Amino acid sequence: MNKQRLRMFASPLALALTLFVLNVTVSAQCSDVTSGLREPLGSALTNQDNLLVAETGTTALHSGRISIVDASGNRRTLLDGLPSAINDVNEPSGPAGIFMRGRTLYVAIGTGDAGRPGPAPGTTIPNPNPISSPIFSSILGMQFSARTEDTTPGFTLTTADQQSLANGETVVLSDGADGTLRIRLVVDFPNYVPNPLPTFAGNVQLSNPFGLVPVDDVLYVTDGGRNRVWQVDLLTGLHSTLVTFPPIPNPLFGIVPAGGPFLDAVPTGIAAVNGKLLVTLFRGVPFPPGTSTVQEIDPATATQSSLITGRKSAIDVLPLSDDDDLDYLVLQHASAGPFFGSPGLVLHFETPADPPTVVTNCLIRPTSMTLNRKTGRLYVTEYGGRVVAVNLN
């Protein structure tokens, strides 16, 4: 992960949510679905009930990938060769959050190798060498048929295709088996903007799209590098800042020999419910317990407030709605700290102010969660390459 700065449903879920309402501690077990993935950061369910997983990549250049994982855990490639490179904190950075709407898959592409460590801790400079892809810090839109989803042996994006996308062209790929994949560049955010510091005028702030959710003709995107939520017109690609998140004091400054006096927000997961947006703020180095929150944003007024507080490294949020009743699942990347002490947690909040119930604690550095609302199966990706399932019924 790139960031040091980073109704009650039909009957299948009724029992689980009833237990939640009664505040009965539920310790659901994780079952392995698949493993060996390339650092998965995002996931989405298709209308064919396949899980799509966005893999940010390995140390190899352009090793970003979207995989198709069926309910039995069988993995196939949808698209390989997506932009990926080692970032300014020496981690792979490529595909991150994804969202499937109809037959269109929206994919966030991270900062890649656009930046490098600056001369002092906590500073960043533009990469003095040519960056490896012209479409880092962007959102791609991909269209493919249900038949292609079920039968494709996989597509591969070339570096020439990446340049064509950067030029505004639609790229149409063939898998050699009658399947096609249409890809377009929805929006290209600036790779970085100047962010001068009193001690280093050449400091920059990298754009790092992470999570995304479409609402009507607007795409909302979290940017973990620039600590904001973008709003993107899906018809024109025009984008603007909806909200920004200010830094907060670092409670471990001077206690832990890492991090400065303030913590960046580092927005990650995003969801839409009842006309509002929910955004998890992961927070930055040294990732102190109690500083991570879930923010509620009103897109109509661009105002925000803290909905759930006192968390550690919250990375995703999932609202569960039943008429006027709204519950929340929150995914925590870690539970002990500072940094990333295991286990990762899925927490259930019946109300934002009440103590949560631990749904499961058998996770290691989880990164995203996706619920199959027909079966009550919650899929969780882990940074180490695994996908697990948690049975909510």
TORTORNU-537033 format. One record per residue: residue in one letter; x, y, z of N, C-alpha, C in turn; residue number from 1. Coordinates in steps of 0.001 Angstrom, whole numbers, plus 500000, padded with zeros to 6 digits. Last residue first. Example, Ala and Ser with C-alpha at 12.3 -4.5 7.8 and 13.67 -1.06 7.14 Angstrom:
// residues 2
  residu     n.x     n.y     n.z    ca.x    ca.y    ca.z     c.x     c.y     c.z  num
       S  512850  497750  507080  513670  498940  507140  512900  500030  507870    2
       A  513190  494310  507800  512300  495500  507800  513200  496700  507800    1
This chain:
// residues 393
  residu     n.x     n.y     n.z    ca.x    ca.y    ca.z     c.x     c.y     c.z  num
       N  476261  484605  507499  475134  483888  508064  475608  482703  508860  393
       L  478755  485577  506785  477985  486376  507728  476705  485702  508177  392
       N  481766  484159  506367  480357  483839  506179  479526  484588  507221  391
       V  484386  485442  504660  483794  485412  505996  482296  485227  505802  390
       A  487199  484491  502750  485750  484698  502832  485308  484571  504281  389
       V  490205  485978  501429  489493  485099  502331  488009  485427  502297  388
       V  492965  486101  499355  491567  486486  499498  490917  485474  500419  387
       R  496411  487183  499602  495346  486225  499852  493977  486888  499762  386
       G  498574  488884  499502  498236  488123  498309  497078  487170  498453  385
       G  499174  490640  501551  500120  489557  501290  499746  488669  500125  384
       Y  496951  492247  501822  498115  492772  501114  499123  491687  500773  383
       E  493836  490645  501182  494945  490941  502076  496171  491346  501261  382
       T  490293  491050  500831  491634  490907  500250  492684  491277  501276  381
       V  487367  489368  501623  488368  490315  502115  489700  490022  501434  380
       Y  483925  488934  501138  485272  488673  500638  486219  489767  501122  379
       L  481251  487571  502763  482082  488765  502716  483479  488366  502266  378
       R  478191  486266  501916  479620  485965  501974  480411  487265  501785  377
       G  475487  486369  501549  476008  486775  502850  477478  486483  503026  376
       T  474367  485864  499101  474814  484718  499886  475265  485088  501296  375
       K  473622  488331  498098  472719  487190  497914  473092  486023  498818  374
       R  475673  490091  498478  474450  490315  499250  473443  489185  499080  373
       N  478858  489755  498972  477868  489159  498094  476547  489176  498852  372
       L  480917  492484  499685  479871  491605  500172  479017  491081  499029  371
       T  484299  493117  500082  483184  493119  499144  482177  492080  499596  370
       M  487073  495022  501221  486046  494009  501468  484889  494218  500509  369
       S  490674  495435  501404  489354  495781  500880  488369  494689  501256  368
       T  492916  494748  502983  492938  495966  502178  491583  496364  501611  367
       P  494502  493352  505931  493449  493395  504917  493399  494746  504227  366
       R  496740  492193  507533  496846  493390  506700  495793  493395  505578  365
       I  495240  489296  508075  496590  489862  508126  496676  490968  507090  364
       L  492560  488066  510136  493071  488723  508933  494477  489253  509161  363
       C  490679  487201  512004  491636  486239  511433  492270  486780  510161  362
       N  488600  488289  513363  489938  488806  513675  491019  487890  513100  361
       T  485269  489387  512674  486350  488406  512537  487674  489081  512832  360
       V  483575  491130  514059  483018  490094  513198  484038  488992  512976  359
       V  483324  492643  517037  484330  492070  516154  483682  490938  515361  358
       T  481232  495442  517404  481379  493999  517560  482442  493517  516580  357
       P  482002  498704  518822  481761  497746  517741  481814  496301  518213  356
       P  480135  500912  520920  481312  500056  520711  481018  499025  519636  355
       D  478269  503584  519252  478365  502425  520140  479663  501655  519912  354
       A  478164  505556  517350  478707  505910  518657  478911  504716  519575  353
       P  477003  504485  515009  478385  504978  514980  478997  505207  516354  352
       T  475398  501355  515661  475321  502808  515546  476742  503334  515607  351
       E  476525  498921  515080  475079  499061  514975  474707  500534  514898  350
       F  479351  498080  513441  478797  499160  514249  477290  499203  514025  349
       H  481736  495534  513281  480359  495921  513001  479913  496996  513982  348
       L  484918  495029  511750  484126  495500  512883  482720  495843  512429  347
       V  487447  492933  510966  486183  493447  510450  485327  493777  511663  346
       L  491004  493473  511321  489674  493236  511878  488573  493666  510925  345
       G  494278  492046  511521  493313  492927  510914  491919  492525  511363  344
       P  496005  491446  514699  495368  491066  513437  494647  492240  512792  343
       S  499251  492893  513893  498091  492049  513619  497240  491885  514886  342
       G  500525  496161  513532  500425  494957  514337  499142  494206  514066  341
       F  501799  498300  511935  500771  497390  511455  500748  496077  512230  340
       F  502343  501356  513777  502552  500584  512561  501483  499493  512429  339
       P  502170  501171  517431  502084  501808  516116  502404  500839  514971  338
       G  499532  498692  517596  500375  499699  516990  501364  500259  517965  337
       A  496973  496550  516338  497973  496898  517338  498953  497882  516732  336
       S  495416  496182  514139  494741  496438  515407  495700  496853  516504  335
       A  494984  496972  510620  495749  496454  511754  494983  496779  513027  334
       H  492991  497683  508876  494197  497069  508330  495044  496418  509429  333
       Q  489614  497188  509410  490847  497747  509958  492042  496961  509437  332
       L  486575  497932  507998  487743  497064  507875  488962  497794  508405  331
       V  483332  498094  509203  484583  498833  509021  485730  497830  509012  330
       L  479943  498149  508454  481120  497315  508625  482338  498175  508333  329
       Y  477045  499541  509928  478294  499742  509205  479271  498615  509500  328
       D  473486  500180  509486  474633  499650  510213  475873  499811  509342  327
       L  470503  501799  509610  471777  501775  508902  472869  501305  509841  326
       D  467086  501908  509058  468142  501390  509920  469419  501240  509112  325
       D  465055  502538  507402  465658  503647  508139  466813  503199  509032  324
       D  465747  499956  505291  464816  501070  505449  465521  502208  506185  323
       D  468708  498992  505995  467402  498343  506060  466382  499428  506360  322
       S  472113  498736  504932  470895  499515  505140  469654  498646  505127  321
       L  475356  498929  505673  474315  497915  505568  472993  498590  505897  320
       P  478365  500207  504237  477083  500439  504913  476104  499313  504646  319
       L  481665  499654  504731  480541  499088  503993  479258  499360  504762  318
       V  485002  500751  504287  483741  500852  505015  482623  500338  504120  317
       D  488565  500487  504853  487374  500328  504018  486142  500378  504902  316
       I  490537  501099  506657  490893  501158  505240  489695  500970  504317  315
       A  491778  502346  509660  490564  501943  508932  490813  502145  507443  314
       S  493944  502577  511598  494163  502226  510192  492923  501642  509522  313
       K  491956  502389  514353  493341  502298  513913  493379  501806  512475  312
       R  489490  504717  515707  489938  503488  515054  491447  503513  514805  311
       G  488066  506928  516707  488817  506076  517610  489316  504778  517021  310
       T  484788  507193  515104  486103  507682  515536  486824  506604  516355  309
       I  482479  507782  512595  483032  506780  513499  484456  507191  513835  308
       L  482043  510433  511568  480949  509514  511854  481375  508459  512864  307
       S  482872  513778  511368  483338  512462  511793  482141  511604  512173  306
       S  481834  515516  508399  481884  515365  509848  482367  513956  510160  305
       Q  481691  517957  505752  482044  516660  506298  482003  516683  507809  304
       T  480374  519431  502742  480676  519479  504174  480935  518062  504676  303
       A  479394  519868  500194  480843  519692  500375  481239  519875  501837  302
       T  476738  519838  499660  477252  521027  500347  478761  520989  500543  301
       A  476378  517483  498280  475632  518668  497848  476192  519943  498452  300
       P  477825  515489  499571  478337  516011  498303  477632  517289  497853  299
       D  478645  515250  502770  477463  515615  501995  477950  516204  500678  298
       I  480368  512621  504344  480442  513806  503489  479112  514008  502786  297
       E  481783  511287  507197  480570  511371  506391  480584  512699  505648  296
       Q  484666  509286  507915  484049  510594  507723  482782  510454  506884  295
       V  486054  507306  510275  485191  507251  509103  484476  508593  509024  294
       T  489526  507443  511394  488095  507723  511484  487378  507325  510198  293
       S  492375  507043  513510  491708  506767  512244  490197  506925  512415  292
       T  493437  507222  516031  493417  508438  515210  492668  508275  513902  291
       G  493679  504891  517506  492713  505890  517939  492595  507110  517071  290
       P  497189  504215  517130  495826  503775  517447  494957  504960  517853  289
       P  499154  505806  514553  498804  505616  515971  497387  505079  516142  288
       F  501051  505703  512287  499760  505012  512319  499284  504746  513750  287
       P  503260  507447  512448  503459  506010  512666  502150  505222  512856  286
       V  502170  507849  509094  503220  507362  509999  503193  508145  511303  285
       G  498594  508614  508758  499964  508398  508321  500893  507919  509419  284
       R  495181  507466  508096  496222  508225  508821  497624  507745  508448  283
       F  492833  506613  506886  493804  505622  507357  494803  506223  508347  282
       L  489607  507330  506851  490895  508032  506933  491889  507113  507642  281
       T  486984  506348  504729  487883  505988  505820  489172  506799  505713  280
       V  483907  507857  504003  485322  507753  503634  486130  507374  504867  279
       L  480766  507964  502543  481531  507548  503715  482964  507297  503284  278
       L  478428  510318  501328  479625  509517  501100  480254  509173  502440  277
       K  474828  510334  500922  476070  510754  501573  477216  509844  501135  276
       G  472466  509311  499939  472876  510636  499512  474146  511157  500137  275
       N  472428  506705  501053  471448  507724  501456  471887  509142  501117  274
       V  475819  506078  500421  474575  505586  500995  473709  506773  501395  273
       A  478919  504988  499124  477805  505932  499020  476557  505301  499611  272
       A  482367  504795  500144  481085  504171  499833  480030  505265  499794  271
       I  485882  504214  500209  484770  505145  500017  483525  504361  499638  270
       G  489185  503941  501669  487913  503405  501214  486829  504461  501101  269
       T  491164  506468  502131  491292  505186  501411  489930  504733  500892  268
       P  493040  509355  502999  491748  508731  502700  491915  507505  501814  267
       V  495184  510593  504804  495300  509390  503973  493934  508728  503759  266
       A  495839  512724  506599  494569  511999  506687  494640  510644  505998  265
       D  499008  513023  508354  498143  513194  507192  496889  512341  507353  264
       L  499850  514277  511489  499484  513097  510725  498638  513493  509533  263
       F  502667  516115  512850  501287  516015  512365  501099  514738  511545  262
       P  505319  515957  513537  504364  516429  514555  502909  516315  514130  261
       G  506301  512886  511805  506483  514252  512260  505439  514659  513278  260
       G  507847  509633  511924  506728  510542  511743  507020  511911  512323  259
       A  509580  507980  514506  509131  507997  513112  507942  508925  513030  258
       P  510163  507000  517192  511137  507683  516326  510783  507578  514847  257
       V  507664  507854  519454  508071  506878  518453  508997  507575  517462  256
       I  507757  510255  520861  507718  508984  521591  508184  507848  520691  255
       G  507707  512361  519158  508687  512409  520226  508736  511145  521054  254
       F  504332  511784  518572  505505  512563  518182  506446  512699  519383  253
       L  502003  510500  519028  503230  509751  519332  504490  510508  518941  252
       P  499922  512066  518159  500047  511843  519604  501314  511095  520000  251
       N  500092  514538  515860  500566  513176  516049  500753  512915  517538  250
       P  497278  516557  514937  498502  516347  515724  498821  514855  515885  249
       I  496211  516245  511471  495927  516345  512901  497229  516138  513670  248
       P  495530  517830  508266  496317  516996  509175  495863  517194  510615  247
       P  492269  517939  506620  493467  518550  507210  494258  517556  508048  246
       F  491049  516950  503576  491117  516544  504977  492392  517121  505596  245
       T  488771  518422  501223  490118  518062  501655  490081  517745  503145  244
       V  486233  517713  498807  486660  518081  500156  488135  517738  500309  243
       L  486268  517889  495908  485042  517995  496695  485366  518444  498115  242
       T  488094  519267  493285  488153  518776  494660  486801  518962  495337  241
       S  487287  518128  489967  487545  519173  490947  487565  518547  492330  240
       H  487355  517365  486453  487431  516998  487858  487730  518204  488724  239
       L  486025  516128  483413  486405  517277  484231  486365  516898  485705  238
       G  485038  514047  481956  486347  513859  482568  486811  515051  483389  237
       T  482497  514073  480840  483509  514976  480284  484918  514731  480812  236
       L  481020  512089  482097  480769  512382  480690  481889  513192  480061  235
       L  481700  511983  484741  481959  510792  483928  481736  511033  482445  234
       D  483375  514302  486536  482243  514183  485626  482526  513019  484674  233
       V  484494  513681  489746  484834  513581  488328  483548  513441  487522  232
       Q  485805  514876  492701  484578  514567  491985  484876  514710  490492  231
       W  488097  513640  495185  487817  514270  493902  486394  513947  493469  230
       V  489010  514189  498435  488096  513442  497580  487851  514266  496343  229
       R  492358  514166  499887  491125  514779  499403  490235  513750  498744  228
       N  495249  513866  500107  494338  513994  501248  493038  514708  500894  227
       R  497110  513243  498255  496787  514659  498403  495656  514898  499393  226
       G  497321  510475  498564  498523  511305  498517  498227  512759  498801  225
       G  494816  509320  498471  495596  509150  499683  496876  509951  499709  224
       D  491937  510315  497323  493335  510509  496953  494161  510472  498231  223
       T  488883  508859  496249  489772  509259  497340  491202  509350  496828  222
       V  486403  509969  494072  487678  509258  494179  488446  509767  495389  221
       Y  483317  509660  492469  484028  510205  493618  485249  509329  493894  220
       L  481824  510478  489473  482691  509506  490120  483425  510207  491259  219
       V  478586  511100  488297  479768  511618  488992  480528  510456  489628  218
       D  476101  510426  487364  477150  510717  486379  478412  511299  486997  217
       D  475323  508351  490001  474780  508961  488789  475919  509197  487799  216
       V  478254  507772  491469  476888  508125  491845  476309  508913  490687  215
       P  480943  505472  491906  480137  506321  491035  478751  506548  491624  214
       V  483841  505497  493876  482448  505075  493816  481691  506011  492885  213
       L  487107  504444  494954  486222  505190  494060  484821  504613  494118  212
       G  490452  504784  496362  489107  504218  496316  488201  505054  495440  211
       F  492946  506068  495246  492883  504783  495953  491512  504129  495858  210
       P  495359  508114  493675  493976  507637  493729  493915  506252  494360  209
       N  497609  510131  494521  497554  508678  494673  496099  508221  494790  208
       S  499849  512656  493709  498465  512204  493600  498447  510684  493648  207
       L  502304  513984  495944  501924  513063  494878  500428  512795  494890  206
       Q  503768  517045  496418  502738  516159  496946  502224  515303  495797  205
       V  507203  518095  496876  505976  517943  496100  505030  516997  496826  204
       N  509789  520458  497726  508920  519337  498084  507666  519305  497211  203
       G  511578  522521  497407  511295  521665  496256  510381  520496  496552  202
       A  512098  523796  499798  511173  524440  498862  510773  523540  497708  201
       F  512392  522824  502877  512708  522290  501561  511683  522795  500557  200
       T  511614  523988  505232  512962  523424  505191  513363  522903  503821  199
       P  509024  524818  504747  510011  525802  505208  511442  525315  505099  198
       L  508017  523250  501642  508120  523253  503096  509128  524317  503519  197
       P  505784  523187  498848  507015  523648  499502  506919  523634  501022  196
       N  504536  521439  496810  504140  521487  498224  505345  521931  499048  195
       P  503305  521148  493507  504277  521707  494451  503708  521756  495869  194
       V  501892  517930  492696  501775  519388  492731  502838  519907  493692  193
       Y  501801  515103  490440  502192  515776  491689  501927  517260  491554  192
       N  500314  514160  488300  501155  513228  489055  501580  513808  490404  191
       P  496913  515181  488026  498347  515529  487960  499162  514561  488802  190
       F  494706  512598  486742  495062  513599  487746  496535  513980  487580  189
       D  492735  511878  484210  494166  511807  484518  494491  512930  485484  188
       V  489876  509886  483648  490462  511140  484141  491927  510878  484465  187
       V  489367  507723  481905  488268  508544  482426  488784  509896  482883  186
       L  490533  506236  479151  491027  507031  480274  489904  507957  480731  185
       R  489162  503045  478308  489342  504475  478080  489877  505121  479354  184
       I  488867  499929  476679  489432  500697  477791  489547  502161  477394  183
       R  487221  496942  476024  487362  498348  475637  487810  499146  476857  182
       L  487878  493758  475063  487907  494622  476237  488173  496041  475766  181
       T  486490  490768  473670  487085  492091  473545  486952  492851  474860  180
       G  486789  487379  472510  486479  488334  473564  487161  489668  473324  179
       D  487613  485529  470657  486385  486277  470375  485982  487247  471472  178
       A  490118  484856  471528  489046  483863  471650  487684  484541  471530  177
       G  491993  486800  471600  492241  485683  470700  491174  484608  470756  176
       D  491319  488977  473039  491955  487894  473780  492244  486671  472919  175
       S  491899  492377  472170  491328  491082  471823  492075  490002  472591  174
       L  491088  495749  473122  491962  494583  473162  491186  493327  472766  173
       V  491000  499014  472275  490189  497798  472198  491130  496609  472099  172
       V  491198  502155  473676  491959  500962  473315  491022  499762  473350  171
       T  490553  505404  472705  489977  504200  473291  490745  502989  472770  170
       E  492828  508132  473329  492243  507123  472450  491587  506010  473273  169
       G  494238  509984  474776  492796  510151  474681  492104  509139  473792  168
       N  496865  509510  475236  496551  510408  474120  495051  510613  473938  167
       A  496771  507561  477158  497185  508901  477566  496879  509931  476494  166
       L  496136  505416  475485  495162  505883  476470  495497  507299  476928  165
       S  498571  505230  474104  497346  505530  473365  496259  506038  474310  164
       Q  500252  504468  476195  500449  505766  475553  499210  506178  474769  163
       Q  499219  501921  476714  499201  502936  477764  499362  504335  477166  162
       D  499816  500647  474321  498419  500863  474686  498304  501941  475764  161
       A  502578  500534  474571  501999  501335  473484  500524  501624  473754  160
       T  502771  498732  476638  503197  500116  476886  502685  501042  475786  159
       T  499718  496722  476638  501114  496996  476313  501470  498433  476669  158
       L  497705  494514  478432  497905  495908  478033  499390  496137  477776  157
       T  496089  491535  477678  497328  492164  478127  497416  493572  477559  156
       F  493490  489276  478828  493996  490329  477956  495289  490880  478538  155
       G  492204  485894  479033  492916  487062  479547  493404  488006  478472  154
       P  490551  483960  478211  491836  483507  478739  492693  484666  479238  153
       T  487039  484363  478899  488315  484911  478413  489528  484213  479028  152
       T  484522  483458  479779  485333  482587  478913  486731  483105  478612  151
       D  483112  485249  481399  483031  483814  481688  484057  482976  480934  150
       E  483625  487757  480285  483970  487493  481681  484035  486002  481972  149
       T  482458  487392  477785  483907  487561  477897  484367  487270  479316  148
       R  479777  487282  478610  480389  486119  477958  481911  486191  478034  147
       A  479403  489849  479566  479309  488732  480501  479945  487481  479907  146
       S  481840  492097  478053  480563  491401  478132  480595  490307  479194  145
       F  483373  495124  479186  483483  493771  478656  482166  493052  478907  144
       Q  485136  498127  479643  483865  497483  479323  484117  496116  478702  143
       M  486673  500311  481930  486796  499112  481087  485424  498484  480879  142
       G  488332  503282  482654  487036  502637  482524  487135  501497  481537  141
       L  490776  504468  484986  490442  503823  483731  489027  503264  483801  140
       I  492229  507272  486415  491123  506325  486503  490854  505786  485105  139
       S  495583  507967  487689  494462  508105  486767  493349  507133  487131  138
       S  498377  507783  488361  497471  508760  488987  496255  509022  488102  137
       F  499888  506928  485198  499815  506846  486640  498896  507956  487149  136
       I  500149  507053  482428  498803  507033  483003  498789  506640  484476  135
       P  502637  506841  481312  501986  508147  481216  500615  508171  481864  134
       S  505207  505122  483132  503905  505083  482460  503306  506485  482412  133
       S  507679  505572  484311  507526  504398  483450  506180  504303  482751  132
       I  509283  508792  484117  508449  507813  484798  508039  506731  483804  131
       P  512679  509630  483619  511341  509505  483029  510530  508447  483775  130
       N  514154  510761  486724  514181  509971  485497  512790  509947  484884  129
       P  513531  512094  489011  514418  512773  488063  514567  512017  486743  128
       N  510352  512334  490283  511325  511366  489789  512226  512052  488765  127
       P  510023  515082  492543  509638  514389  491303  510737  513412  490901  126
       I  510380  514342  496064  510750  515094  494868  510196  514373  493643  125
       T  509466  514723  499470  509332  514006  498203  509734  514915  497064  124
       T  510019  514193  502990  509996  515034  501792  509985  514156  500542  123
       G  510323  512556  505163  509042  513230  504996  508970  514159  503813  122
       P  513778  513198  505662  512597  512371  505939  511307  513176  505802  121
       A  515307  514922  502879  515085  514764  504313  513858  513881  504527  120
       P  515421  514954  500111  516681  514970  500856  516529  514794  502358  119
       G  512779  512625  499077  513526  513877  499056  514760  513817  499934  118
       P  512040  509720  497175  512299  510350  498475  513133  511609  498320  117
       R  510079  510394  494175  511194  509744  494853  511417  510420  496209  116
       G  507293  509821  491920  508059  510545  492924  509164  509709  493521  115
       A  506197  508131  490028  506221  509575  489736  507061  510365  490721  114
       D  505862  505375  489878  507194  505905  490194  507312  507391  489873  113
       G  502517  505171  491153  503643  504572  490436  504973  505157  490859  112
       T  500118  506104  492167  501138  507093  491816  502329  506513  491065  111
       G  497437  503977  490850  498161  504759  491841  499295  505589  491274  110
       I  494363  503896  489298  495785  503594  489116  496590  504538  490007  109
       A  491177  502514  489702  492108  503568  490113  493537  503072  489928  108
       V  488717  501564  487438  489956  501152  488101  490802  502376  488432  107
       Y  485485  500406  486767  486333  501574  486986  487528  501163  487854  106
       L  483852  498500  484437  484714  498428  485602  485577  499686  485665  105
       T  480632  497984  483226  481799  498867  483229  482545  498736  484539  104
       R  478238  496710  483198  479343  496030  482536  480567  496927  482411  103
       G  477186  497822  486287  476746  497214  485036  477877  496402  484448  102
       R  480044  498741  487798  478671  499203  487623  478184  498711  486274  101
       M  482557  498059  490056  481855  497505  488905  480427  498039  488893  100
       F  485567  499507  491017  484115  499507  491225  483461  499030  489942   99
       I  488671  499439  492854  487878  499185  491653  486401  499239  492025   98
       G  491808  500764  494063  490383  500511  494183  489717  500274  492841   97
       A  494559  500032  492209  494135  500091  493611  492631  499774  493679   96
       P  497365  499373  490124  495920  499322  490348  495587  499290  491841   95
       G  500298  500499  491676  499599  500338  490405  498104  500353  490643   94
       S  503268  500150  493242  502122  501054  493145  501534  500948  491753   93
       P  505362  498479  495571  504682  498499  494268  503476  499430  494318   92
       E  507548  500589  497554  506514  499571  497447  505910  499600  496049   91
       N  509207  502739  498312  509782  501441  497963  508769  500296  497997   90
       V  508080  505154  498493  508342  504476  499760  508697  503009  499532   89
       D  507681  505956  495880  508633  506736  496682  508891  506132  498054   88
       N  507278  502775  494127  506984  504174  494439  508029  504805  495356   87
       I  507727  500749  491349  508094  500976  492745  507996  502468  493048   86
       A  504787  500320  489290  506219  500575  489476  506469  500796  490961   85
       S  502411  499684  486772  502848  499458  488137  504344  499706  488205   84
       P  499745  499502  484490  500878  500272  485007  501162  499953  486466   83
       L  498986  496092  483492  498577  497423  483929  499754  498164  484556   82
       G  499410  493498  482647  500210  494564  482044  499781  495961  482429   81
       D  496172  491897  482272  497530  491980  482800  498242  493157  482130   80
       L  492848  491195  482982  493768  492111  482304  495097  492151  483030   79
       L  491822  488716  483947  491034  489570  483067  491978  490460  482278   78
       T  492956  485483  484643  493320  486870  484377  492260  487536  483513   77
       R  491421  483486  487195  491810  483717  485802  492172  485182  485656   76
       R  491175  481192  489871  491591  482512  489388  491904  482477  487909   75
       N  488830  479646  491948  489614  479539  490721  489909  480935  490173   74
       G  487161  479718  494121  488538  480164  494297  489408  480021  493076   73
       S  484533  479242  493799  485349  478095  494218  486809  478463  494398   72
       A  483529  481576  492781  483154  481219  494153  483958  480043  494689   71
       D  486362  482994  490914  485004  482479  491067  484766  482007  492498   70
       V  488025  485867  490104  488046  484742  491038  486619  484253  491214   69
       I  489987  487554  487852  488631  487053  488060  488736  485836  488968   68
       S  492248  490327  488285  491943  488899  488230  490457  488648  488433   67
       I  494240  492718  486897  492888  492480  487382  492600  491002  487199   66
       R  497531  493967  487701  496651  492967  487087  495261  493044  487707   65
       G  500863  495184  487258  499505  495349  487749  498551  494443  486995   64
       S  503402  495150  486313  502862  493866  486753  501497  494018  487401   63
       H  505167  497176  485439  503877  496942  484778  503335  495545  485055   62
       L  508167  495713  486625  507496  496852  486001  506225  496391  485296   61
       A  508288  493827  489626  508416  493893  488167  507605  495048  487608   60
       T  507594  493673  492233  508746  494520  491918  508947  494668  490419   59
       T  504046  493709  491579  505216  493178  492271  506369  494151  492027   58
       G  500627  495003  492003  501840  494604  491299  502912  494043  492206   57
       T  498020  495429  492791  498834  496604  492521  500175  496271  491903   56
       E  495162  493969  491588  496466  493668  492167  497440  494774  491792   55
       A  491799  493757  492127  492840  494639  491592  494137  494378  492341   54
       V  489511  491266  491383  490518  491714  492340  491560  492559  491620   53
       L  486147  490333  491229  487265  490950  490529  488220  491513  491570   52
       L  484283  487481  491670  485008  488537  492368  486132  489040  491481   51
       N  481160  486740  490124  482608  486578  490201  483200  487747  490973   50
       D  478452  487127  489724  478905  486634  491030  480365  486208  491041   49
       Q  477760  488463  487559  477914  487025  487342  478372  486333  488632   48
       N  477951  491062  488201  476601  490497  488213  476591  489030  487816   47
       T  480905  491112  490362  480191  491312  489105  478781  490748  489215   46
       L  482374  492864  493027  481611  491711  492597  480885  492037  491301   45
       A  485732  493883  493748  484370  494208  493349  483697  492939  492864   44
       S  488642  495276  495362  487816  494149  494916  486419  494640  494588   43
       G  492127  496178  495888  490713  496469  495669  489965  495244  495187   42
       L  494717  495244  496331  494267  496416  497071  492771  496654  496952   41
       P  496996  492495  496380  495675  493038  496038  495277  494201  496944   40
       E  499786  491493  495542  499459  492581  496466  498098  493218  496147   39
       R  499098  489386  493451  500160  490400  493424  499758  491629  494243   38
       L  498288  486201  494992  498007  487371  494171  499092  488429  494360   37
       G  498399  483907  496532  499423  484108  495511  499160  485287  494597   36
       S  495058  482508  496872  496269  483157  497378  497247  483332  496224   35
       T  491553  482176  497691  492697  482023  496793  493879  482764  497391   34
       V  490051  481621  500030  489448  481565  498701  490534  481339  497661   33
       D  489974  480340  503304  490776  480756  502164  489993  480594  500865   32
       S  487788  481636  505691  488125  480493  504852  488881  481000  503637   31
       C  487615  482761  509003  488006  483045  507629  488253  481721  506906   30
       Q  484834  482741  511251  486106  482211  510784  486356  482612  509333   29
       A  483483  485179  513446  483380  484357  512242  484773  483932  511791   28
       S  482459  485798  516211  483839  485600  515774  483823  484655  514591   27
       V  480347  488038  517631  480435  487062  516555  481886  486968  516127   26
       T  478747  488842  520548  480040  488818  519891  480083  487687  518863   25
       V  475684  490448  520328  476351  489188  520605  477677  489171  519853   24
       N  474003  492614  520027  475367  492842  520507  476022  491555  520980   23
       L  471638  492371  518826  471667  491938  520209  473041  492114  520842   22
       V  472445  493170  516299  471538  494041  517034  471544  493689  518511   21
       F  474000  490915  515553  474625  492225  515723  473757  493121  516602   20
       L  472031  488987  515359  473061  488841  516381  473754  490162  516641   19
       T  470726  490065  513156  470017  489963  514420  470999  489806  515567   18
       L  472665  489756  511208  472359  491112  511640  471544  491113  512923   17
       A  472649  486935  510994  473873  487656  511361  473542  489032  511896   16
       L  469996  486393  510223  470527  485882  511471  471738  486675  511919   15
       A  469776  487709  507707  468936  488090  508830  469515  487639  510162   14
       L  471044  487083  505409  471805  487874  506370  471032  488152  507648   13
       P  469206  485499  503965  470548  484974  504237  471322  485761  505281   12
       S  466669  487055  503714  466898  486093  504774  468326  485615  504976   11
       A  467786  490260  502486  466867  489141  502528  467407  488081  503468   10
       F  469347  492606  504744  469201  491940  503472  468222  490806  503623    9
       M  468272  495504  506175  468695  494138  506461  468478  493390  505179    8
       R  468457  495750  503397  467661  496303  504171  467997  495195  504839    7
       L  500197  507594  502873  499163  506894  502363  497955  507869  502781    6
       R  502603  508951  503840  502005  510247  504039  500508  509931  504103    5
       Q  503032  506433  503285  503522  506830  504575  502962  508207  504819    4
       K  501525  504521  501134  501251  505707  501892  501962  505695  503198    3
       N  500568  502158  499124  501425  503331  499043  500930  504410  499953    2
       M  500835  498826  500000  500000  500000  500000  500874  501229  500000    1
